[in-house]
Amino acid sequence: MPIGLLTLEIHIPDARSLKDKRQVLRSLKDRLRGQFNVAVAELDHQDVWQRALVGVVTLSNDEHHLRDSLENVAAEAERLLGRDLVSQEIEIL
């Protein structure tokens, strides 16, 4: 069964503390989980205020469906984050 992974690198220039960063990430994670039924977690840079690496994972028996789903998630993340989204990468494992 293929697994789809979307990696989002985020720069949060307005974050002045970890609390500010967590608020931005919590909002993003809640929105993506609720809208797309995916698993979302911060993968790296947990102790850095203005930077985050977020992973989004989903499963399906169809690779085409996985890629389409993650492209929709990436588009929503880009809409929500705007220029704060530094990079995104989709992998099918």
PDB file of N, CA, C and O in Angstrom:
ATOM      1  N   MET A   1       0.847  -1.172   0.000  1.00  0.00           N
ATOM      2  CA  MET A   1       0.000   0.000   0.000  1.00  0.00           C
ATOM      3  C   MET A   1       0.895   1.239   0.000  1.00  0.00           C
ATOM      4  O   MET A   1       1.727   1.401   0.894  1.00  0.00           O
ATOM      5  N   PRO A   2       0.733   2.114  -0.994  1.00  0.00           N
ATOM      6  CA  PRO A   2       1.569   3.314  -1.058  1.00  0.00           C
ATOM      7  C   PRO A   2       1.217   4.332   0.029  1.00  0.00           C
ATOM      8  O   PRO A   2       0.072   4.444   0.467  1.00  0.00           O
ATOM      9  N   ILE A   3       2.237   5.059   0.439  1.00  0.00           N
ATOM     10  CA  ILE A   3       2.099   6.118   1.442  1.00  0.00           C
ATOM     11  C   ILE A   3       2.524   7.418   0.782  1.00  0.00           C
ATOM     12  O   ILE A   3       3.570   7.478   0.135  1.00  0.00           O
ATOM     13  N   GLY A   4       1.723   8.452   0.942  1.00  0.00           N
ATOM     14  CA  GLY A   4       2.057   9.763   0.397  1.00  0.00           C
ATOM     15  C   GLY A   4       2.583  10.671   1.489  1.00  0.00           C
ATOM     16  O   GLY A   4       1.992  10.769   2.565  1.00  0.00           O
ATOM     17  N   LEU A   5       3.700  11.339   1.210  1.00  0.00           N
ATOM     18  CA  LEU A   5       4.313  12.263   2.163  1.00  0.00           C
ATOM     19  C   LEU A   5       4.498  13.619   1.501  1.00  0.00           C
ATOM     20  O   LEU A   5       5.108  13.728   0.438  1.00  0.00           O
ATOM     21  N   LEU A   6       3.969  14.638   2.137  1.00  0.00           N
ATOM     22  CA  LEU A   6       4.177  16.020   1.717  1.00  0.00           C
ATOM     23  C   LEU A   6       5.010  16.695   2.791  1.00  0.00           C
ATOM     24  O   LEU A   6       4.643  16.680   3.966  1.00  0.00           O
ATOM     25  N   THR A   7       6.126  17.285   2.398  1.00  0.00           N
ATOM     26  CA  THR A   7       6.990  17.994   3.335  1.00  0.00           C
ATOM     27  C   THR A   7       6.902  19.487   3.038  1.00  0.00           C
ATOM     28  O   THR A   7       7.097  19.918   1.902  1.00  0.00           O
ATOM     29  N   LEU A   8       6.608  20.267   4.070  1.00  0.00           N
ATOM     30  CA  LEU A   8       6.473  21.717   3.937  1.00  0.00           C
ATOM     31  C   LEU A   8       7.543  22.399   4.783  1.00  0.00           C
ATOM     32  O   LEU A   8       7.623  22.163   5.989  1.00  0.00           O
ATOM     33  N   GLU A   9       8.355  23.230   4.168  1.00  0.00           N
ATOM     34  CA  GLU A   9       9.307  24.037   4.931  1.00  0.00           C
ATOM     35  C   GLU A   9       8.713  25.436   5.051  1.00  0.00           C
ATOM     36  O   GLU A   9       8.341  26.061   4.058  1.00  0.00           O
ATOM     37  N   ILE A  10       8.634  25.907   6.288  1.00  0.00           N
ATOM     38  CA  ILE A  10       7.922  27.150   6.575  1.00  0.00           C
ATOM     39  C   ILE A  10       8.843  28.123   7.298  1.00  0.00           C
ATOM     40  O   ILE A  10       9.597  27.741   8.193  1.00  0.00           O
ATOM     41  N   HIS A  11       8.767  29.384   6.892  1.00  0.00           N
ATOM     42  CA  HIS A  11       9.454  30.480   7.585  1.00  0.00           C
ATOM     43  C   HIS A  11       8.365  31.363   8.192  1.00  0.00           C
ATOM     44  O   HIS A  11       7.461  31.804   7.483  1.00  0.00           O
ATOM     45  N   ILE A  12       8.445  31.623   9.491  1.00  0.00           N
ATOM     46  CA  ILE A  12       7.423  32.393  10.202  1.00  0.00           C
ATOM     47  C   ILE A  12       8.089  33.673  10.718  1.00  0.00           C
ATOM     48  O   ILE A  12       8.516  33.722  11.872  1.00  0.00           O
ATOM     49  N   PRO A  13       8.181  34.709   9.873  1.00  0.00           N
ATOM     50  CA  PRO A  13       8.944  35.897  10.243  1.00  0.00           C
ATOM     51  C   PRO A  13       8.361  36.677  11.421  1.00  0.00           C
ATOM     52  O   PRO A  13       9.100  37.370  12.121  1.00  0.00           O
ATOM     53  N   ASP A  14       7.064  36.578  11.650  1.00  0.00           N
ATOM     54  CA  ASP A  14       6.428  37.334  12.735  1.00  0.00           C
ATOM     55  C   ASP A  14       6.510  36.639  14.089  1.00  0.00           C
ATOM     56  O   ASP A  14       6.124  37.224  15.101  1.00  0.00           O
ATOM     57  N   ALA A  15       7.002  35.414  14.127  1.00  0.00           N
ATOM     58  CA  ALA A  15       7.095  34.690  15.404  1.00  0.00           C
ATOM     59  C   ALA A  15       8.197  35.300  16.261  1.00  0.00           C
ATOM     60  O   ALA A  15       9.344  35.414  15.829  1.00  0.00           O
ATOM     61  N   ARG A  16       7.838  35.685  17.466  1.00  0.00           N
ATOM     62  CA  ARG A  16       8.804  36.253  18.406  1.00  0.00           C
ATOM     63  C   ARG A  16       9.091  35.300  19.562  1.00  0.00           C
ATOM     64  O   ARG A  16       9.910  35.584  20.436  1.00  0.00           O
ATOM     65  N   SER A  17       8.392  34.154  19.547  1.00  0.00           N
ATOM     66  CA  SER A  17       8.581  33.151  20.590  1.00  0.00           C
ATOM     67  C   SER A  17       8.100  31.810  20.056  1.00  0.00           C
ATOM     68  O   SER A  17       7.465  31.741  19.004  1.00  0.00           O
ATOM     69  N   LEU A  18       8.405  30.751  20.787  1.00  0.00           N
ATOM     70  CA  LEU A  18       7.897  29.427  20.408  1.00  0.00           C
ATOM     71  C   LEU A  18       6.376  29.394  20.495  1.00  0.00           C
ATOM     72  O   LEU A  18       5.723  28.677  19.737  1.00  0.00           O
ATOM     73  N   LYS A  19       5.815  30.165  21.415  1.00  0.00           N
ATOM     74  CA  LYS A  19       4.356  30.232  21.548  1.00  0.00           C
ATOM     75  C   LYS A  19       3.724  30.796  20.267  1.00  0.00           C
ATOM     76  O   LYS A  19       2.704  30.281  19.808  1.00  0.00           O
ATOM     77  N   ASP A  20       4.311  31.832  19.694  1.00  0.00           N
ATOM     78  CA  ASP A  20       3.818  32.389  18.431  1.00  0.00           C
ATOM     79  C   ASP A  20       3.906  31.352  17.313  1.00  0.00           C
ATOM     80  O   ASP A  20       2.979  31.196  16.518  1.00  0.00           O
ATOM     81  N   LYS A  21       5.024  30.653  17.270  1.00  0.00           N
ATOM     82  CA  LYS A  21       5.219  29.623  16.248  1.00  0.00           C
ATOM     83  C   LYS A  21       4.187  28.513  16.402  1.00  0.00           C
ATOM     84  O   LYS A  21       3.584  28.083  15.418  1.00  0.00           O
ATOM     85  N   ARG A  22       3.981  28.048  17.629  1.00  0.00           N
ATOM     86  CA  ARG A  22       3.011  26.972  17.875  1.00  0.00           C
ATOM     87  C   ARG A  22       1.606  27.382  17.452  1.00  0.00           C
ATOM     88  O   ARG A  22       0.847  26.559  16.942  1.00  0.00           O
ATOM     89  N   GLN A  23       1.259  28.639  17.660  1.00  0.00           N
ATOM     90  CA  GLN A  23      -0.070  29.117  17.281  1.00  0.00           C
ATOM     91  C   GLN A  23      -0.266  29.024  15.761  1.00  0.00           C
ATOM     92  O   GLN A  23      -1.317  28.580  15.298  1.00  0.00           O
ATOM     93  N   VAL A  24       0.731  29.436  14.998  1.00  0.00           N
ATOM     94  CA  VAL A  24       0.663  29.354  13.539  1.00  0.00           C
ATOM     95  C   VAL A  24       0.564  27.898  13.096  1.00  0.00           C
ATOM     96  O   VAL A  24      -0.265  27.557  12.252  1.00  0.00           O
ATOM     97  N   LEU A  25       1.410  27.041  13.664  1.00  0.00           N
ATOM     98  CA  LEU A  25       1.416  25.629  13.270  1.00  0.00           C
ATOM     99  C   LEU A  25       0.140  24.915  13.688  1.00  0.00           C
ATOM    100  O   LEU A  25      -0.372  24.083  12.940  1.00  0.00           O
ATOM    101  N   ARG A  26      -0.380  25.224  14.865  1.00  0.00           N
ATOM    102  CA  ARG A  26      -1.622  24.595  15.326  1.00  0.00           C
ATOM    103  C   ARG A  26      -2.772  24.933  14.377  1.00  0.00           C
ATOM    104  O   ARG A  26      -3.577  24.067  14.033  1.00  0.00           O
ATOM    105  N   SER A  27      -2.843  26.184  13.961  1.00  0.00           N
ATOM    106  CA  SER A  27      -3.878  26.607  13.025  1.00  0.00           C
ATOM    107  C   SER A  27      -3.750  25.857  11.695  1.00  0.00           C
ATOM    108  O   SER A  27      -4.742  25.368  11.156  1.00  0.00           O
ATOM    109  N   LEU A  28      -2.532  25.769  11.175  1.00  0.00           N
ATOM    110  CA  LEU A  28      -2.291  25.050   9.920  1.00  0.00           C
ATOM    111  C   LEU A  28      -2.653  23.580  10.062  1.00  0.00           C
ATOM    112  O   LEU A  28      -3.361  23.031   9.218  1.00  0.00           O
ATOM    113  N   LYS A  29      -2.171  22.932  11.129  1.00  0.00           N
ATOM    114  CA  LYS A  29      -2.424  21.499  11.322  1.00  0.00           C
ATOM    115  C   LYS A  29      -3.914  21.219  11.478  1.00  0.00           C
ATOM    116  O   LYS A  29      -4.425  20.268  10.887  1.00  0.00           O
ATOM    117  N   ASP A  30      -4.612  22.024  12.257  1.00  0.00           N
ATOM    118  CA  ASP A  30      -6.050  21.815  12.449  1.00  0.00           C
ATOM    119  C   ASP A  30      -6.807  21.958  11.136  1.00  0.00           C
ATOM    120  O   ASP A  30      -7.710  21.173  10.847  1.00  0.00           O
ATOM    121  N   ARG A  31      -6.441  22.959  10.341  1.00  0.00           N
ATOM    122  CA  ARG A  31      -7.121  23.195   9.066  1.00  0.00           C
ATOM    123  C   ARG A  31      -6.892  22.029   8.107  1.00  0.00           C
ATOM    124  O   ARG A  31      -7.838  21.544   7.486  1.00  0.00           O
ATOM    125  N   LEU A  32      -5.644  21.575   7.984  1.00  0.00           N
ATOM    126  CA  LEU A  32      -5.341  20.493   7.046  1.00  0.00           C
ATOM    127  C   LEU A  32      -5.955  19.174   7.496  1.00  0.00           C
ATOM    128  O   LEU A  32      -6.486  18.425   6.676  1.00  0.00           O
ATOM    129  N   ARG A  33      -5.887  18.885   8.792  1.00  0.00           N
ATOM    130  CA  ARG A  33      -6.498  17.649   9.306  1.00  0.00           C
ATOM    131  C   ARG A  33      -7.999  17.642   9.069  1.00  0.00           C
ATOM    132  O   ARG A  33      -8.556  16.642   8.617  1.00  0.00           O
ATOM    133  N   GLY A  34      -8.647  18.744   9.370  1.00  0.00           N
ATOM    134  CA  GLY A  34     -10.097  18.819   9.242  1.00  0.00           C
ATOM    135  C   GLY A  34     -10.581  18.775   7.809  1.00  0.00           C
ATOM    136  O   GLY A  34     -11.591  18.140   7.508  1.00  0.00           O
ATOM    137  N   GLN A  35      -9.867  19.443   6.930  1.00  0.00           N
ATOM    138  CA  GLN A  35     -10.317  19.547   5.547  1.00  0.00           C
ATOM    139  C   GLN A  35      -9.945  18.331   4.704  1.00  0.00           C
ATOM    140  O   GLN A  35     -10.682  17.968   3.787  1.00  0.00           O
ATOM    141  N   PHE A  36      -8.803  17.695   5.004  1.00  0.00           N
ATOM    142  CA  PHE A  36      -8.300  16.635   4.129  1.00  0.00           C
ATOM    143  C   PHE A  36      -8.155  15.271   4.797  1.00  0.00           C
ATOM    144  O   PHE A  36      -7.800  14.304   4.123  1.00  0.00           O
ATOM    145  N   ASN A  37      -8.415  15.162   6.090  1.00  0.00           N
ATOM    146  CA  ASN A  37      -8.289  13.894   6.806  1.00  0.00           C
ATOM    147  C   ASN A  37      -6.896  13.281   6.616  1.00  0.00           C
ATOM    148  O   ASN A  37      -6.761  12.135   6.186  1.00  0.00           O
ATOM    149  N   VAL A  38      -5.875  14.059   6.943  1.00  0.00           N
ATOM    150  CA  VAL A  38      -4.482  13.629   6.841  1.00  0.00           C
ATOM    151  C   VAL A  38      -3.826  13.731   8.212  1.00  0.00           C
ATOM    152  O   VAL A  38      -4.338  14.404   9.106  1.00  0.00           O
ATOM    153  N   ALA A  39      -2.700  13.064   8.368  1.00  0.00           N
ATOM    154  CA  ALA A  39      -1.900  13.192   9.589  1.00  0.00           C
ATOM    155  C   ALA A  39      -0.872  14.297   9.354  1.00  0.00           C
ATOM    156  O   ALA A  39      -0.231  14.347   8.304  1.00  0.00           O
ATOM    157  N   VAL A  40      -0.721  15.184  10.343  1.00  0.00           N
ATOM    158  CA  VAL A  40       0.183  16.331  10.218  1.00  0.00           C
ATOM    159  C   VAL A  40       1.037  16.421  11.476  1.00  0.00           C
ATOM    160  O   VAL A  40       0.524  16.314  12.589  1.00  0.00           O
ATOM    161  N   ALA A  41       2.351  16.620  11.295  1.00  0.00           N
ATOM    162  CA  ALA A  41       3.245  16.738  12.454  1.00  0.00           C
ATOM    163  C   ALA A  41       4.435  17.627  12.108  1.00  0.00           C
ATOM    164  O   ALA A  41       4.866  17.693  10.956  1.00  0.00           O
ATOM    165  N   GLU A  42       4.957  18.310  13.126  1.00  0.00           N
ATOM    166  CA  GLU A  42       6.189  19.071  12.965  1.00  0.00           C
ATOM    167  C   GLU A  42       7.349  18.080  13.041  1.00  0.00           C
ATOM    168  O   GLU A  42       7.458  17.320  14.003  1.00  0.00           O
ATOM    169  N   LEU A  43       8.215  18.089  12.027  1.00  0.00           N
ATOM    170  CA  LEU A  43       9.280  17.097  11.924  1.00  0.00           C
ATOM    171  C   LEU A  43      10.644  17.594  12.384  1.00  0.00           C
ATOM    172  O   LEU A  43      11.473  16.802  12.832  1.00  0.00           O
ATOM    173  N   ASP A  44      10.882  18.892  12.279  1.00  0.00           N
ATOM    174  CA  ASP A  44      12.211  19.410  12.604  1.00  0.00           C
ATOM    175  C   ASP A  44      12.110  20.880  12.987  1.00  0.00           C
ATOM    176  O   ASP A  44      11.090  21.528  12.756  1.00  0.00           O
ATOM    177  N   HIS A  45      13.170  21.386  13.567  1.00  0.00           N
ATOM    178  CA  HIS A  45      13.291  22.792  13.986  1.00  0.00           C
ATOM    179  C   HIS A  45      12.315  23.136  15.115  1.00  0.00           C
ATOM    180  O   HIS A  45      11.815  24.259  15.172  1.00  0.00           O
ATOM    181  N   GLN A  46      12.040  22.193  16.005  1.00  0.00           N
ATOM    182  CA  GLN A  46      11.087  22.431  17.086  1.00  0.00           C
ATOM    183  C   GLN A  46      11.505  23.562  18.013  1.00  0.00           C
ATOM    184  O   GLN A  46      10.645  24.221  18.597  1.00  0.00           O
ATOM    185  N   ASP A  47      12.794  23.802  18.162  1.00  0.00           N
ATOM    186  CA  ASP A  47      13.267  24.826  19.094  1.00  0.00           C
ATOM    187  C   ASP A  47      13.659  26.134  18.411  1.00  0.00           C
ATOM    188  O   ASP A  47      14.233  27.020  19.044  1.00  0.00           O
ATOM    189  N   VAL A  48      13.350  26.253  17.130  1.00  0.00           N
ATOM    190  CA  VAL A  48      13.665  27.474  16.385  1.00  0.00           C
ATOM    191  C   VAL A  48      12.371  28.252  16.184  1.00  0.00           C
ATOM    192  O   VAL A  48      11.396  27.700  15.672  1.00  0.00           O
ATOM    193  N   TRP A  49      12.344  29.505  16.572  1.00  0.00           N
ATOM    194  CA  TRP A  49      11.113  30.295  16.560  1.00  0.00           C
ATOM    195  C   TRP A  49      10.522  30.520  15.184  1.00  0.00           C
ATOM    196  O   TRP A  49       9.307  30.428  15.008  1.00  0.00           O
ATOM    197  N   GLN A  50      11.363  30.813  14.206  1.00  0.00           N
ATOM    198  CA  GLN A  50      10.843  31.286  12.928  1.00  0.00           C
ATOM    199  C   GLN A  50      10.934  30.264  11.798  1.00  0.00           C
ATOM    200  O   GLN A  50      10.791  30.619  10.628  1.00  0.00           O
ATOM    201  N   ARG A  51      11.166  29.026  12.133  1.00  0.00           N
ATOM    202  CA  ARG A  51      11.335  28.006  11.098  1.00  0.00           C
ATOM    203  C   ARG A  51      10.642  26.727  11.520  1.00  0.00           C
ATOM    204  O   ARG A  51      10.630  26.378  12.700  1.00  0.00           O
ATOM    205  N   ALA A  52      10.053  26.018  10.539  1.00  0.00           N
ATOM    206  CA  ALA A  52       9.400  24.742  10.837  1.00  0.00           C
ATOM    207  C   ALA A  52       9.470  23.835   9.616  1.00  0.00           C
ATOM    208  O   ALA A  52       9.445  24.300   8.477  1.00  0.00           O
ATOM    209  N   LEU A  53       9.556  22.552   9.869  1.00  0.00           N
ATOM    210  CA  LEU A  53       9.448  21.537   8.833  1.00  0.00           C
ATOM    211  C   LEU A  53       8.262  20.670   9.228  1.00  0.00           C
ATOM    212  O   LEU A  53       8.280  20.013  10.269  1.00  0.00           O
ATOM    213  N   VAL A  54       7.231  20.674   8.389  1.00  0.00           N
ATOM    214  CA  VAL A  54       5.982  19.983   8.694  1.00  0.00           C
ATOM    215  C   VAL A  54       5.796  18.848   7.701  1.00  0.00           C
ATOM    216  O   VAL A  54       6.010  19.021   6.501  1.00  0.00           O
ATOM    217  N   GLY A  55       5.395  17.681   8.206  1.00  0.00           N
ATOM    218  CA  GLY A  55       5.106  16.533   7.362  1.00  0.00           C
ATOM    219  C   GLY A  55       3.620  16.239   7.357  1.00  0.00           C
ATOM    220  O   GLY A  55       2.958  16.303   8.393  1.00  0.00           O
ATOM    221  N   VAL A  56       3.102  15.915   6.179  1.00  0.00           N
ATOM    222  CA  VAL A  56       1.697  15.549   6.001  1.00  0.00           C
ATOM    223  C   VAL A  56       1.687  14.169   5.352  1.00  0.00           C
ATOM    224  O   VAL A  56       2.329  13.958   4.323  1.00  0.00           O
ATOM    225  N   VAL A  57       0.958  13.229   5.956  1.00  0.00           N
ATOM    226  CA  VAL A  57       0.965  11.847   5.468  1.00  0.00           C
ATOM    227  C   VAL A  57      -0.459  11.367   5.243  1.00  0.00           C
ATOM    228  O   VAL A  57      -1.371  11.685   6.006  1.00  0.00           O
ATOM    229  N   THR A  58      -0.630  10.590   4.172  1.00  0.00           N
ATOM    230  CA  THR A  58      -1.908   9.946   3.909  1.00  0.00           C
ATOM    231  C   THR A  58      -1.657   8.612   3.202  1.00  0.00           C
ATOM    232  O   THR A  58      -0.590   8.393   2.628  1.00  0.00           O
ATOM    233  N   LEU A  59      -2.639   7.741   3.252  1.00  0.00           N
ATOM    234  CA  LEU A  59      -2.563   6.405   2.652  1.00  0.00           C
ATOM    235  C   LEU A  59      -3.665   6.223   1.621  1.00  0.00           C
ATOM    236  O   LEU A  59      -4.739   6.815   1.735  1.00  0.00           O
ATOM    237  N   SER A  60      -3.394   5.406   0.620  1.00  0.00           N
ATOM    238  CA  SER A  60      -4.411   5.037  -0.360  1.00  0.00           C
ATOM    239  C   SER A  60      -3.899   3.827  -1.126  1.00  0.00           C
ATOM    240  O   SER A  60      -2.700   3.548  -1.130  1.00  0.00           O
ATOM    241  N   ASN A  61      -4.801   3.118  -1.768  1.00  0.00           N
ATOM    242  CA  ASN A  61      -4.363   2.000  -2.598  1.00  0.00           C
ATOM    243  C   ASN A  61      -4.089   2.452  -4.035  1.00  0.00           C
ATOM    244  O   ASN A  61      -3.739   1.633  -4.884  1.00  0.00           O
ATOM    245  N   ASP A  62      -4.247   3.749  -4.311  1.00  0.00           N
ATOM    246  CA  ASP A  62      -4.063   4.297  -5.652  1.00  0.00           C
ATOM    247  C   ASP A  62      -3.069   5.463  -5.603  1.00  0.00           C
ATOM    248  O   ASP A  62      -3.341   6.491  -4.982  1.00  0.00           O
ATOM    249  N   GLU A  63      -1.921   5.298  -6.259  1.00  0.00           N
ATOM    250  CA  GLU A  63      -0.890   6.337  -6.233  1.00  0.00           C
ATOM    251  C   GLU A  63      -1.374   7.645  -6.856  1.00  0.00           C
ATOM    252  O   GLU A  63      -1.021   8.725  -6.383  1.00  0.00           O
ATOM    253  N   HIS A  64      -2.173   7.553  -7.905  1.00  0.00           N
ATOM    254  CA  HIS A  64      -2.699   8.762  -8.554  1.00  0.00           C
ATOM    255  C   HIS A  64      -3.570   9.551  -7.574  1.00  0.00           C
ATOM    256  O   HIS A  64      -3.481  10.776  -7.502  1.00  0.00           O
ATOM    257  N   HIS A  65      -4.405   8.845  -6.825  1.00  0.00           N
ATOM    258  CA  HIS A  65      -5.254   9.497  -5.820  1.00  0.00           C
ATOM    259  C   HIS A  65      -4.401  10.139  -4.728  1.00  0.00           C
ATOM    260  O   HIS A  65      -4.696  11.246  -4.276  1.00  0.00           O
ATOM    261  N   LEU A  66      -3.343   9.445  -4.305  1.00  0.00           N
ATOM    262  CA  LEU A  66      -2.433   9.998  -3.295  1.00  0.00           C
ATOM    263  C   LEU A  66      -1.825  11.315  -3.764  1.00  0.00           C
ATOM    264  O   LEU A  66      -1.838  12.313  -3.043  1.00  0.00           O
ATOM    265  N   ARG A  67      -1.297  11.301  -4.973  1.00  0.00           N
ATOM    266  CA  ARG A  67      -0.646  12.503  -5.501  1.00  0.00           C
ATOM    267  C   ARG A  67      -1.649  13.652  -5.624  1.00  0.00           C
ATOM    268  O   ARG A  67      -1.342  14.785  -5.255  1.00  0.00           O
ATOM    269  N   ASP A  68      -2.848  13.363  -6.140  1.00  0.00           N
ATOM    270  CA  ASP A  68      -3.879  14.401  -6.252  1.00  0.00           C
ATOM    271  C   ASP A  68      -4.248  14.967  -4.886  1.00  0.00           C
ATOM    272  O   ASP A  68      -4.380  16.181  -4.728  1.00  0.00           O
ATOM    273  N   SER A  69      -4.412  14.092  -3.905  1.00  0.00           N
ATOM    274  CA  SER A  69      -4.773  14.533  -2.553  1.00  0.00           C
ATOM    275  C   SER A  69      -3.698  15.437  -1.966  1.00  0.00           C
ATOM    276  O   SER A  69      -4.003  16.492  -1.410  1.00  0.00           O
ATOM    277  N   LEU A  70      -2.442  15.022  -2.089  1.00  0.00           N
ATOM    278  CA  LEU A  70      -1.357  15.820  -1.525  1.00  0.00           C
ATOM    279  C   LEU A  70      -1.145  17.123  -2.290  1.00  0.00           C
ATOM    280  O   LEU A  70      -0.734  18.120  -1.697  1.00  0.00           O
ATOM    281  N   GLU A  71      -1.414  17.133  -3.585  1.00  0.00           N
ATOM    282  CA  GLU A  71      -1.346  18.390  -4.339  1.00  0.00           C
ATOM    283  C   GLU A  71      -2.413  19.365  -3.849  1.00  0.00           C
ATOM    284  O   GLU A  71      -2.168  20.569  -3.779  1.00  0.00           O
ATOM    285  N   ASN A  72      -3.596  18.848  -3.510  1.00  0.00           N
ATOM    286  CA  ASN A  72      -4.651  19.699  -2.950  1.00  0.00           C
ATOM    287  C   ASN A  72      -4.254  20.237  -1.580  1.00  0.00           C
ATOM    288  O   ASN A  72      -4.506  21.402  -1.270  1.00  0.00           O
ATOM    289  N   VAL A  73      -3.636  19.392  -0.764  1.00  0.00           N
ATOM    290  CA  VAL A  73      -3.162  19.829   0.557  1.00  0.00           C
ATOM    291  C   VAL A  73      -2.089  20.904   0.385  1.00  0.00           C
ATOM    292  O   VAL A  73      -2.105  21.917   1.084  1.00  0.00           O
ATOM    293  N   ALA A  74      -1.161  20.685  -0.541  1.00  0.00           N
ATOM    294  CA  ALA A  74      -0.088  21.656  -0.785  1.00  0.00           C
ATOM    295  C   ALA A  74      -0.659  22.993  -1.256  1.00  0.00           C
ATOM    296  O   ALA A  74      -0.181  24.050  -0.847  1.00  0.00           O
ATOM    297  N   ALA A  75      -1.670  22.950  -2.105  1.00  0.00           N
ATOM    298  CA  ALA A  75      -2.297  24.187  -2.582  1.00  0.00           C
ATOM    299  C   ALA A  75      -2.962  24.939  -1.435  1.00  0.00           C
ATOM    300  O   ALA A  75      -2.875  26.164  -1.363  1.00  0.00           O
ATOM    301  N   GLU A  76      -3.622  24.217  -0.544  1.00  0.00           N
ATOM    302  CA  GLU A  76      -4.259  24.856   0.613  1.00  0.00           C
ATOM    303  C   GLU A  76      -3.206  25.435   1.556  1.00  0.00           C
ATOM    304  O   GLU A  76      -3.382  26.536   2.077  1.00  0.00           O
ATOM    305  N   ALA A  77      -2.123  24.708   1.776  1.00  0.00           N
ATOM    306  CA  ALA A  77      -1.041  25.217   2.625  1.00  0.00           C
ATOM    307  C   ALA A  77      -0.454  26.489   2.016  1.00  0.00           C
ATOM    308  O   ALA A  77      -0.162  27.447   2.731  1.00  0.00           O
ATOM    309  N   GLU A  78      -0.284  26.493   0.711  1.00  0.00           N
ATOM    310  CA  GLU A  78       0.243  27.683   0.042  1.00  0.00           C
ATOM    311  C   GLU A  78      -0.734  28.851   0.165  1.00  0.00           C
ATOM    312  O   GLU A  78      -0.320  29.994   0.358  1.00  0.00           O
ATOM    313  N   ARG A  79      -2.013  28.566   0.054  1.00  0.00           N
ATOM    314  CA  ARG A  79      -3.024  29.613   0.207  1.00  0.00           C
ATOM    315  C   ARG A  79      -3.002  30.186   1.622  1.00  0.00           C
ATOM    316  O   ARG A  79      -3.093  31.399   1.808  1.00  0.00           O
ATOM    317  N   LEU A  80      -2.879  29.305   2.621  1.00  0.00           N
ATOM    318  CA  LEU A  80      -2.886  29.744   4.019  1.00  0.00           C
ATOM    319  C   LEU A  80      -1.603  30.475   4.413  1.00  0.00           C
ATOM    320  O   LEU A  80      -1.650  31.469   5.138  1.00  0.00           O
ATOM    321  N   LEU A  81      -0.467  29.989   3.939  1.00  0.00           N
ATOM    322  CA  LEU A  81       0.824  30.517   4.380  1.00  0.00           C
ATOM    323  C   LEU A  81       1.388  31.607   3.474  1.00  0.00           C
ATOM    324  O   LEU A  81       2.176  32.441   3.920  1.00  0.00           O
ATOM    325  N   GLY A  82       0.992  31.601   2.218  1.00  0.00           N
ATOM    326  CA  GLY A  82       1.511  32.594   1.279  1.00  0.00           C
ATOM    327  C   GLY A  82       3.018  32.494   1.136  1.00  0.00           C
ATOM    328  O   GLY A  82       3.565  31.412   0.920  1.00  0.00           O
ATOM    329  N   ARG A  83       3.682  33.637   1.260  1.00  0.00           N
ATOM    330  CA  ARG A  83       5.135  33.681   1.067  1.00  0.00           C
ATOM    331  C   ARG A  83       5.900  33.024   2.207  1.00  0.00           C
ATOM    332  O   ARG A  83       7.109  32.820   2.095  1.00  0.00           O
ATOM    333  N   ASP A  84       5.226  32.688   3.297  1.00  0.00           N
ATOM    334  CA  ASP A  84       5.899  32.010   4.413  1.00  0.00           C
ATOM    335  C   ASP A  84       6.227  30.552   4.084  1.00  0.00           C
ATOM    336  O   ASP A  84       7.040  29.930   4.768  1.00  0.00           O
ATOM    337  N   LEU A  85       5.598  30.008   3.043  1.00  0.00           N
ATOM    338  CA  LEU A  85       5.898  28.639   2.613  1.00  0.00           C
ATOM    339  C   LEU A  85       7.145  28.681   1.729  1.00  0.00           C
ATOM    340  O   LEU A  85       7.099  29.159   0.596  1.00  0.00           O
ATOM    341  N   VAL A  86       8.246  28.180   2.258  1.00  0.00           N
ATOM    342  CA  VAL A  86       9.535  28.253   1.568  1.00  0.00           C
ATOM    343  C   VAL A  86       9.634  27.183   0.488  1.00  0.00           C
ATOM    344  O   VAL A  86      10.053  27.471  -0.633  1.00  0.00           O
ATOM    345  N   SER A  87       9.251  25.945   0.818  1.00  0.00           N
ATOM    346  CA  SER A  87       9.325  24.859  -0.154  1.00  0.00           C
ATOM    347  C   SER A  87       8.335  23.763   0.214  1.00  0.00           C
ATOM    348  O   SER A  87       7.865  23.665   1.348  1.00  0.00           O
ATOM    349  N   GLN A  88       8.038  22.946  -0.786  1.00  0.00           N
ATOM    350  CA  GLN A  88       7.160  21.797  -0.584  1.00  0.00           C
ATOM    351  C   GLN A  88       7.637  20.667  -1.491  1.00  0.00           C
ATOM    352  O   GLN A  88       8.140  20.895  -2.591  1.00  0.00           O
ATOM    353  N   GLU A  89       7.465  19.445  -0.998  1.00  0.00           N
ATOM    354  CA  GLU A  89       7.899  18.275  -1.767  1.00  0.00           C
ATOM    355  C   GLU A  89       6.935  17.131  -1.510  1.00  0.00           C
ATOM    356  O   GLU A  89       6.597  16.836  -0.364  1.00  0.00           O
ATOM    357  N   ILE A  90       6.496  16.490  -2.582  1.00  0.00           N
ATOM    358  CA  ILE A  90       5.610  15.328  -2.485  1.00  0.00           C
ATOM    359  C   ILE A  90       6.415  14.081  -2.830  1.00  0.00           C
ATOM    360  O   ILE A  90       7.120  14.036  -3.838  1.00  0.00           O
ATOM    361  N   GLU A  91       6.295  13.073  -1.975  1.00  0.00           N
ATOM    362  CA  GLU A  91       6.943  11.779  -2.219  1.00  0.00           C
ATOM    363  C   GLU A  91       5.902  10.679  -2.067  1.00  0.00           C
ATOM    364  O   GLU A  91       5.034  10.750  -1.197  1.00  0.00           O
ATOM    365  N   ILE A  92       5.993   9.670  -2.914  1.00  0.00           N
ATOM    366  CA  ILE A  92       5.162   8.477  -2.786  1.00  0.00           C
ATOM    367  C   ILE A  92       6.100   7.348  -2.370  1.00  0.00           C
ATOM    368  O   ILE A  92       7.036   7.010  -3.094  1.00  0.00           O
ATOM    369  N   LEU A  93       5.844   6.772  -1.208  1.00  0.00           N
ATOM    370  CA  LEU A  93       6.718   5.731  -0.656  1.00  0.00           C
ATOM    371  C   LEU A  93       6.091   4.354  -0.816  1.00  0.00           C
ATOM    372  O   LEU A  93       6.684   3.355  -0.409  1.00  0.00           O
TER     373      LEU A  93
END
